[in-house]
Amino acid sequence: MNEDLTSPLGIGIKEEENGSTERLSTSWRVALTLVVVAGFTVLILLSASAYRDAPPIPRRVMRPSSETVFSDQDILQGQQV
């Protein structure tokens, strides 16, 4: 009674004679795990690079008349979204 069934997602499910079903082979699981790990590794590396290469934040910006226009705290508060 080896029947090939199709799931709603179109993924083939093979039903064995003993009634058990096998959804994914081991090689698919290993490949999926490698892709997920590689994807998160790239994501973490890009995030670290963006953080490291961020532009400097000036302590304060002043007009020629020595009046403070805004400070580093104003910039940091503006980034809180």
C-alpha positions in Angstrom: 0.0 0.0 0.0 2.7 2.5 -0.9 0.6 5.6 -1.7 1.9 8.9 -2.7 -0.2 11.7 -1.1 0.0 15.4 -1.7 -0.2 17.9 1.1 -2.1 21.2 0.8 1.3 22.9 0.1 2.0 20.5 -2.7 4.8 18.7 -0.9 4.7 15.0 -1.6 4.1 12.7 1.4 4.8 9.0 1.0 2.7 6.7 3.2 4.5 3.4 4.0 2.8 0.1 4.5 3.0 0.4 8.3 1.0 3.6 8.2 3.9 6.0 9.0 4.5 9.0 6.8 7.8 10.6 6.0 7.7 14.3 5.3 11.3 15.3 4.7 14.5 13.3 4.1 17.5 13.8 6.2 19.4 15.5 3.4 16.7 18.1 3.1 16.8 18.8 6.8 20.6 19.1 6.8 20.4 21.4 3.7 17.7 23.5 5.4 19.7 23.8 8.6 22.8 24.9 6.7 20.9 27.5 4.8 19.3 28.9 8.0 22.7 29.0 9.8 24.4 30.6 6.8 21.6 33.2 6.5 21.8 34.2 10.2 25.6 34.3 10.0 25.5 36.8 7.1 22.8 38.8 8.9 24.8 39.0 12.1 28.0 40.0 10.2 26.2 42.7 8.2 24.6 44.1 11.4 28.0 44.2 13.1 29.6 45.9 10.1 26.8 48.5 10.0 27.2 49.2 13.7 31.0 49.5 13.5 30.9 51.7 10.4 28.3 54.1 11.7 29.2 57.8 11.4 30.4 59.6 14.5 27.9 61.7 16.5 29.2 65.1 17.3 29.1 66.2 21.0 27.4 69.4 20.0 26.7 71.6 16.9 27.3 75.3 17.4 26.6 78.5 15.5 29.4 81.0 14.9 28.0 83.0 17.7 28.8 80.0 20.1 25.1 79.2 20.5 24.4 75.5 20.7 22.1 74.3 17.9 21.7 70.7 19.1 23.7 68.2 21.1 24.6 64.5 20.9 21.7 63.8 23.3 19.3 65.5 20.9 20.5 63.2 18.1 20.3 60.0 20.2 16.7 61.0 21.4 15.7 61.5 17.8 16.9 58.0 16.9 14.6 56.4 19.4 11.8 55.3 17.1 
